Amino acid sequence: MTKRFDFGTVLHARVGAAEPGWRSRSACRGLPSDMFVSAELMTEDEEVAAKRVCASCAVVADCLAYSIVNAVRFGVWGGLTGDERRPLRQGWLQDRHSLSGLDSSKAMSS
């Protein structure tokens, strides 16, 4: 079962707040990187195995936030595949654009 959470809240809380050492606490630390990122398309079984590791990870939200902010397109990051992350990144970019517009309008009205 995949963990579900309010991505917007998690991402905004994690961006800039994630400590640099989050990777050292990841459940995938020490596992072969090709288990999560493959030069070729991952099979469904490979995705399931990678997601199983992510499901027990204490820093899954940091990992997901990193992949969204840094536009990581391939592999399983934060328990999601690139295709699963794509709409989340698009939403984050839209939110960021909207917020930057709000900040500009506030500055103009002051």
C-alpha positions as CSV (number, residue, x, y, z in Angstrom):
1,M,0.0,0.0,0.0
2,T,1.4,3.4,-1.0
3,K,1.6,6.1,1.6
4,R,-0.6,9.1,0.7
5,F,-0.1,12.6,2.0
6,D,-0.8,16.2,1.0
7,F,2.0,16.7,-1.3
8,G,1.8,20.5,-1.4
9,T,2.1,20.8,2.3
10,V,4.9,18.3,2.5
11,L,6.8,19.9,-0.4
12,H,6.5,23.4,0.8
13,A,7.6,22.3,4.3
14,R,10.5,20.3,2.9
15,V,11.9,22.6,0.3
16,G,14.8,24.4,1.9
17,A,14.1,22.7,5.2
18,A,15.4,19.3,4.3
19,E,18.6,18.8,6.1
20,P,21.5,18.0,3.8
21,G,22.0,14.6,5.4
22,W,18.6,13.2,4.7
23,R,20.1,10.7,2.3
24,S,22.2,9.1,5.0
25,R,19.0,8.1,6.8
26,S,17.3,6.7,3.7
27,A,16.2,3.1,3.6
28,C,17.8,2.7,0.2
29,R,21.3,3.7,1.5
30,G,23.7,1.0,0.6
31,L,21.4,-0.7,-1.9
32,P,22.4,-0.8,-5.6
33,S,21.3,2.4,-7.3
34,D,20.1,0.5,-10.3
35,M,17.4,-0.9,-8.1
36,F,15.8,2.6,-8.2
37,V,17.1,4.1,-11.3
38,S,17.7,2.1,-14.4
39,A,19.3,3.0,-17.8
40,E,16.3,1.3,-19.3
41,L,12.6,1.2,-18.4
42,M,12.0,-0.5,-15.1
43,T,9.8,-3.5,-15.1
44,E,6.7,-3.5,-12.9
45,D,8.4,-6.0,-10.6
46,E,11.4,-3.7,-10.3
47,E,9.2,-0.7,-9.5
48,V,7.3,-2.8,-6.9
49,A,10.6,-3.8,-5.2
50,A,11.9,-0.2,-5.1
51,K,8.6,1.1,-3.8
52,R,8.6,-1.6,-1.0
53,V,11.9,-0.1,0.2
54,C,10.5,3.4,0.0
55,A,7.4,2.4,2.0
56,S,9.6,1.7,5.1
57,C,11.7,4.9,4.7
58,A,11.8,7.6,7.3
59,V,12.8,10.3,4.8
60,V,10.5,9.4,1.9
61,A,9.0,12.9,1.9
62,D,12.5,14.5,1.7
63,C,13.4,12.2,-1.2
64,L,10.1,13.0,-3.0
65,A,10.6,16.7,-2.5
66,Y,14.2,16.5,-3.8
67,S,13.0,14.7,-6.9
68,I,10.2,17.3,-7.6
69,V,12.4,20.4,-7.0
70,N,15.3,19.0,-9.1
71,A,13.1,17.6,-11.9
72,V,14.3,14.1,-11.6
73,R,12.5,12.4,-14.4
74,F,13.5,8.7,-14.1
75,G,13.5,6.1,-11.4
76,V,11.7,5.6,-8.1
77,W,12.2,8.5,-5.8
78,G,10.0,9.1,-2.7
79,G,8.0,6.0,-3.5
80,L,6.9,7.3,-6.9
81,T,8.0,6.7,-10.5
82,G,8.8,9.5,-12.9
83,D,5.4,9.3,-14.5
84,E,3.7,9.4,-11.1
85,R,5.8,12.5,-10.1
86,R,5.2,14.4,-13.3
87,P,1.8,15.9,-12.4
88,L,3.1,16.7,-8.9
89,R,6.0,18.7,-10.4
90,Q,3.6,20.5,-12.7
91,G,1.4,21.4,-9.8
92,W,4.4,22.6,-7.8
93,L,5.6,24.7,-10.7
94,Q,2.1,26.2,-11.0
95,D,1.9,26.9,-7.3
96,R,5.3,28.5,-7.3
97,H,4.4,30.6,-10.2
98,S,1.1,31.7,-8.5
99,L,2.9,32.5,-5.3
100,S,5.6,34.5,-7.1
101,G,2.8,36.5,-8.7
102,L,1.2,37.1,-5.3
103,D,4.4,38.3,-3.9
104,S,4.9,40.8,-6.7
105,S,1.3,42.1,-6.4
106,K,1.8,42.6,-2.6
107,A,5.0,44.5,-3.3
108,M,3.3,46.7,-5.8
109,S,0.4,47.5,-3.6
110,S,2.6,48.6,-0.7
